[in-house]
Amino acid sequence: MSGRVYNFSAGPAVLPKPVLEQARKDMVDVFGSGLSVLELSHRGKEFDRITAETLEACHGVTSIPDDYAVFWMQGGATSQCYFVPANLLPEGRTADYFQTGKWANDSIKEVPLYGNCHICGSGKDNAYRTIPTGDAVQYSKNPVYVQFTSNNTIMGTEFQSEPDAPAGSYLVCDASSNIFSKPIDISKYGLIYAGAQKNLGPAGITLLIARKSLVEEPVRPLPTMAQYCQHAKKEGRYNTPPTFGVYLMGRVMKWITDEGGLDVMEARNKARAKIVYDFLDSQDFYIPHANKICRSNMNVTFKCPTPDLDAAFVAGATAEGLRELKGHRSIGGMRASMYNAFPTEGAEALVSFMKSFALNHTNAATTR
Ligand SMILES: Cc1ncc(COP(=O)(O)O)c(C=O)c1O
């Protein structure tokens, strides 16, 4: 197939076409410098400009209070699983974690290296179909912070609003798969991190927005590279940053603003996901994974009646230019990831394929 296909990848994921086209030009000559964006010294004036523009673009997307730092790190969102407790959780103290799937569990398992971990709510018993709310949430007595994964990329669940951190604590959020997909009140958070490769840019860079007071000094001696303060103080340039990631992330954030900002992103994301959810709710061939009240607007998860049919679905969809629909290996089935840059027509094309696939395979399902 020539041309661009509908890319349902969970990440690295679809990027805005105008940004890719600008990047193609800048790949050869950025700012008329005679240099490729890939060839710039991270201490040179062109990269000073890129750093400033990326910071400006982030401030342009959402209001970030003066007492917050914006910076970036390498090592993926996964490295934040230990950077967070290493920098923020004093020995002997407790941090509360929402257990809502693999990414939360990856964080939870690192906490005991530094302090105590209290699971304040868990979806484990129902295969992470739900996000704990109300009485299902029990905070510890005096947590330092409460960490949650705002969107569970694998399960297709999303917090519909931020949890309330108990008095004296603050929120830490892994927002890797829904950052800037809807309006966000930064002042509710102590620290937000997001791997870029879903809504922000290429893999290899993680955006952090943190209350300055939290990233002034780690709570224990740490290797220099693991200290938030080094990266926050030096605009993500303590060492050589992933320069292309800094560049592209800035362009993607500017694209969000140019498109009308987070309200527009939210409206588009909701409407697009609704196309698929409305269809799922209208039929009984496919089995949705996430509970209705906490469905994600980014990742829609569902299964066919049998794993063989799942495999046939993915193969058939791929042949139609609907790519990367295979679900995560831990839950199987299908996952349609539709981030900010994903076109609405892709959701329509998916539903149309789902309808014809179900029609052609209903017998195979009922005689299984
Ligand atoms: C919510 C969430 N957190 C963390 C990660 C891990 O990110 P990385 O592979 O950049 O370490 C992912 C990856 O998909 C994710 O979706």
The ligand as a Gaussian input file, in Angstrom:
#p B3LYP/6-31G(d) Opt

LIG

0 1
 C        1.181000       4.883000      30.632000
 C        2.567000       4.413000      30.293000
 N        3.549000       4.543000      31.187000
 C        4.796000       4.131000      30.923000
 C        5.128000       3.556000      29.713000
 C        6.530000       3.112000      29.460000
 O        7.154000       4.005000      28.595000
 P        8.628000       3.793000      28.046000
 O        8.597000       2.625000      27.137000
 O        8.916000       5.090000      27.362000
 O        9.534000       3.568000      29.201000
 C        4.139000       3.404000      28.745000
 C        4.477000       2.794000      27.441000
 O        3.661000       2.510000      26.607000
 C        2.821000       3.832000      29.039000
 O        1.835000       3.691000      28.147000

